[in-house]
Amino acid sequence: MADEARGERLQIMLTDEELKALDDWRFTKRMPSRAAAVRELLKRGLTAEGFDLADGETKSKSYGVIEGEEAAQKRRPRRVSRKD
């Protein structure tokens, strides 16, 4: 039975090098499990790319799947152009 707090199970395949990198990072950060390390890295990666994490209250239309272009424009990260 799936954990109520985490309703979906996701299986991924990793190369030996990816698994070693994950485990090295996990132990360095003292993460309790590989799953916790993967969730933390996923959260950090999405945040770095400018994506919000689901709060459990937000509807799918808030994530650009069915929202209007105006709302999508507000959520997109702004790119700063450098003028030399």
N, CA, C and O of each residue as an XYZ file, in Angstrom:
336
protein
N       0.851     -1.188      0.000
C       0.000      0.000      0.000
C       0.888      1.239      0.000
O       1.881      1.292      0.725
N       0.536      2.231     -0.806
C       1.338      3.451     -0.934
C       1.225      4.300      0.325
O       0.182      4.327      0.979
N       2.287      4.976      0.647
C       2.309      5.917      1.764
C       1.296      7.016      1.472
O       1.306      7.585      0.381
N       0.417      7.325      2.432
C      -0.619      8.341      2.235
C      -0.039      9.705      1.895
O      -0.620     10.438      1.094
N       1.097     10.058      2.489
C       1.708     11.359      2.224
C       2.313     11.409      0.824
O       2.463     12.493      0.261
N       2.653     10.290      0.266
C       3.252     10.202     -1.062
C       2.454      9.170     -1.874
O       2.796      7.988     -1.897
N       1.413      9.623     -2.523
C       0.466      8.733     -3.158
C       0.942      7.967     -4.372
O       0.284      7.011     -4.783
N       2.054      8.350     -4.957
C       2.518      7.681     -6.170
C       3.912      7.100     -5.964
O       4.754      7.684     -5.281
N       4.131      5.954     -6.561
C       5.454      5.322     -6.541
C       6.083      5.550     -7.914
O       5.425      5.395     -8.943
N       7.350      5.917     -7.917
C       8.065      6.169     -9.158
C       9.324      5.317     -9.174
O      10.133      5.372     -8.248
N       9.485      4.540    -10.216
C      10.695      3.741    -10.364
C      11.574      4.382    -11.413
O      11.085      4.812    -12.458
N      12.879      4.452    -11.143
C      13.818      4.972    -12.131
C      15.013      4.032    -12.221
O      15.338      3.321    -11.270
N      15.638      4.042    -13.342
C      16.855      3.259    -13.558
C      18.028      4.229    -13.581
O      17.967      5.267    -14.240
N      19.096      3.893    -12.862
C      20.297      4.722    -12.814
C      21.503      3.921    -13.246
O      21.571      2.711    -13.033
N      22.450      4.603    -13.851
C      23.715      3.950    -14.157
C      24.494      3.796    -12.846
O      24.140      4.397    -11.832
N      25.539      3.000    -12.877
C      26.374      2.844    -11.688
C      26.945      4.186    -11.241
O      27.029      4.465    -10.045
N      27.338      5.017    -12.209
C      27.914      6.318    -11.888
C      26.874      7.248    -11.253
O      27.180      7.967    -10.302
N      25.649      7.231    -11.780
C      24.584      8.060    -11.218
C      24.241      7.619     -9.796
O      24.033      8.450     -8.912
N      24.185      6.307     -9.587
C      23.879      5.783     -8.260
C      24.979      6.147     -7.263
O      24.687      6.500     -6.120
N      26.230      6.063     -7.687
C      27.346      6.436     -6.815
C      27.270      7.922     -6.472
O      27.468      8.303     -5.318
N      26.985      8.762     -7.467
C      26.861     10.201     -7.219
C      25.719     10.481     -6.249
O      25.861     11.308     -5.348
N      24.587      9.799     -6.427
C      23.442      9.965     -5.530
C      23.808      9.558     -4.106
O      23.543     10.291     -3.153
N      24.417      8.385     -3.974
C      24.792      7.910     -2.643
C      25.845      8.797     -1.988
O      25.766      9.066     -0.790
N      26.821      9.250     -2.752
C      27.838     10.155     -2.200
C      27.188     11.439     -1.690
O      27.502     11.908     -0.596
N      26.283     12.002     -2.485
C      25.598     13.226     -2.077
C      24.740     12.964     -0.845
O      24.725     13.750      0.103
N      24.026     11.842     -0.879
C      23.150     11.473      0.240
C      23.925     11.380      1.547
O      23.498     11.927      2.563
N      25.054     10.694      1.526
C      25.819     10.524      2.758
C      26.450     11.837      3.211
O      26.527     12.112      4.409
N      26.898     12.640      2.262
C      27.463     13.955      2.603
C      26.428     14.836      3.294
O      26.741     15.545      4.251
N      25.201     14.786      2.803
C      24.111     15.608      3.353
C      23.365     14.912      4.491
O      22.424     15.471      5.054
N      23.786     13.692      4.829
C      23.162     12.911      5.904
C      21.665     12.699      5.681
O      20.856     12.820      6.601
N      21.326     12.382      4.445
C      19.925     12.106      4.122
C      19.582     10.704      4.629
O      20.433      9.815      4.577
N      18.364     10.486      5.116
C      18.015      9.199      5.716
C      17.846      8.050      4.721
O      17.940      6.884      5.104
N      17.597      8.367      3.455
C      17.364      7.303      2.474
C      17.651      7.823      1.068
O      17.768      9.028      0.841
N      17.761      6.889      0.139
C      17.910      7.285     -1.270
C      16.672      8.036     -1.733
O      16.777      9.027     -2.456
N      15.505      7.569     -1.320
C      14.261      8.230     -1.728
C      14.239      9.682     -1.251
O      13.852     10.578     -2.002
N      14.651      9.914     -0.013
C      14.687     11.281      0.513
C      15.678     12.124     -0.276
O      15.415     13.292     -0.560
N      16.812     11.537     -0.629
C      17.820     12.262     -1.408
C      17.281     12.616     -2.793
O      17.478     13.733     -3.270
N      16.608     11.672     -3.433
C      16.036     11.930     -4.763
C      14.977     13.023     -4.670
O      14.952     13.923     -5.510
N      14.101     12.965     -3.663
C      13.083     14.011     -3.512
C      13.726     15.375     -3.305
O      13.281     16.364     -3.887
N      14.773     15.438     -2.477
C      15.440     16.715     -2.225
C      16.118     17.244     -3.484
O      16.030     18.435     -3.782
N      16.789     16.375     -4.218
C      17.438     16.810     -5.457
C      16.418     17.246     -6.498
O      16.646     18.214     -7.224
N      15.304     16.545     -6.576
C      14.240     16.923     -7.506
C      13.689     18.298     -7.137
O      13.494     19.147     -8.006
N      13.440     18.513     -5.853
C      12.935     19.809     -5.394
C      13.933     20.918     -5.721
O      13.546     21.981     -6.205
N      15.210     20.672     -5.460
C      16.235     21.681     -5.744
C      16.352     21.955     -7.233
O      16.497     23.107     -7.642
N      16.291     20.921     -8.038
C      16.376     21.095     -9.485
C      15.212     21.885    -10.039
O      15.400     22.780    -10.863
N      14.013     21.564     -9.593
C      12.835     22.300    -10.057
C      12.878     23.752     -9.610
O      12.544     24.653    -10.378
N      13.287     23.977     -8.374
C      13.399     25.343     -7.869
C      14.430     26.131     -8.662
O      14.202     27.292     -9.000
N      15.558     25.505     -8.957
C      16.611     26.181     -9.731
C      16.139     26.551    -11.124
O      16.614     27.527    -11.705
N      15.207     25.779    -11.663
C      14.661     26.049    -12.995
C      13.482     27.009    -12.949
O      12.899     27.325    -13.986
N      13.123     27.479    -11.751
C      12.061     28.464    -11.639
C      10.667     27.889    -11.508
O       9.687     28.608    -11.702
N      10.550     26.611    -11.183
C       9.234     25.998    -11.024
C       8.834     26.016     -9.562
O       9.657     25.778     -8.679
N       7.553     26.302     -9.311
C       7.007     26.231     -7.965
C       6.707     24.779     -7.638
O       6.425     23.977     -8.529
N       6.770     24.449     -6.363
C       6.390     23.112     -5.932
C       4.924     23.121     -5.552
O       4.404     24.135     -5.086
N       4.260     22.003     -5.747
C       2.849     21.893     -5.413
C       2.661     22.010     -3.908
O       3.426     21.443     -3.128
N       1.643     22.747     -3.514
C       1.361     22.916     -2.091
C       0.163     22.100     -1.640
O      -0.233     22.188     -0.477
N      -0.420     21.315     -2.522
C      -1.579     20.514     -2.187
C      -2.892     21.264     -2.340
O      -3.956     20.647     -2.385
N      -2.829     22.571     -2.419
C      -4.020     23.409     -2.546
C      -4.171     23.959     -3.960
O      -5.272     24.331     -4.366
N      -3.085     24.013     -4.706
C      -3.072     24.636     -6.013
C      -3.709     23.719     -7.053
O      -3.476     22.511     -7.052
N      -4.499     24.289     -7.923
C      -5.173     23.535     -8.973
C      -4.262     23.391    -10.196
O      -3.315     24.161    -10.360
N      -4.544     22.421    -11.042
C      -3.710     22.172    -12.207
C      -3.627     23.380    -13.128
O      -2.612     23.588    -13.793
N      -4.690     24.177    -13.169
C      -4.665     25.348    -14.040
C      -3.614     26.362    -13.595
O      -3.221     27.230    -14.374
N      -3.162     26.257    -12.357
C      -2.122     27.161    -11.864
C      -0.737     26.782    -12.366
O       0.212     27.548    -12.193
N      -0.606     25.621    -12.980
C       0.696     25.143    -13.442
C       0.864     25.198    -14.945
O       1.720     24.503    -15.494
N       0.074     26.001    -15.618
C       0.284     26.240    -17.038
C      -0.295     25.196    -17.962
O      -0.163     25.322    -19.180
N      -0.929     24.175    -17.434
C      -1.496     23.149    -18.291
C      -2.730     23.675    -19.004
O      -2.908     23.438    -20.199
N      -3.586     24.390    -18.277
C      -4.811     24.908    -18.872
C      -5.032     26.382    -18.558
O      -6.133     26.893    -18.764
N      -4.011     27.074    -18.064
C      -4.172     28.482    -17.729
C      -3.972     29.367    -18.953
O      -3.411     28.937    -19.960
N      -4.432     30.594    -18.852
C      -4.270     31.550    -19.924
C      -2.834     32.032    -20.032
O      -2.054     31.877    -19.093
N      -2.482     32.612    -21.162
C      -1.118     33.091    -21.408
C      -0.719     34.193    -20.444
O       0.446     34.262    -20.050
N      -1.643     35.053    -20.052
C      -1.315     36.147    -19.138
C      -0.828     35.612    -17.787
O       0.167     36.097    -17.249
N      -1.524     34.620    -17.245
C      -1.105     34.028    -15.969
C       0.220     33.295    -16.131
O       1.064     33.329    -15.235
N       0.405     32.637    -17.262
C       1.661     31.921    -17.506
C       2.833     32.894    -17.579
O       3.920     32.593    -17.084
N       2.624     34.038    -18.182
C       3.688     35.048    -18.288
C       4.131     35.516    -16.906
O       5.319     35.744    -16.680
N       3.194     35.659    -15.989
C       3.519     36.117    -14.637
C       4.384     35.107    -13.896
O       5.205     35.493    -13.065
N       4.211     33.807    -14.186
C       4.928     32.768    -13.459
C       6.284     32.437    -14.066
O       7.123     31.840    -13.391
N       6.516     32.803    -15.301
C       7.780     32.457    -15.940
C       8.922     33.248    -15.324
O       8.789     34.441    -15.053
N      10.057     32.569    -15.103
C      11.203     33.315    -14.569
C      11.677     34.348    -15.577
O      11.699     34.094    -16.781
N      12.048     35.489    -15.084
C      12.536     36.544    -15.959
C      14.002     36.317    -16.253
O      14.779     35.960    -15.368
N      14.363     36.522    -17.479
C      15.759     36.412    -17.883
C      16.345     37.799    -17.980
O      15.777     38.698    -18.600
N      17.471     37.949    -17.366
C      18.132     39.245    -17.383
C      19.119     39.241    -18.522
O      19.979     38.366    -18.617
N      18.986     40.234    -19.392
C      19.932     40.339    -20.493
C      21.041     41.304    -20.092
O      20.793     42.348    -19.488
N      22.239     40.939    -20.433
C      23.387     41.782    -20.083
C      23.758     42.640    -21.262
O      23.935     42.157    -22.380
N      23.872     43.913    -20.994
C      24.310     44.834    -22.051
C      25.750     45.216    -21.757
O      26.060     45.732    -20.683
N      26.615     44.964    -22.706
C      28.055     45.241    -22.516
C      28.402     46.657    -22.873
O      29.563     47.052    -22.771
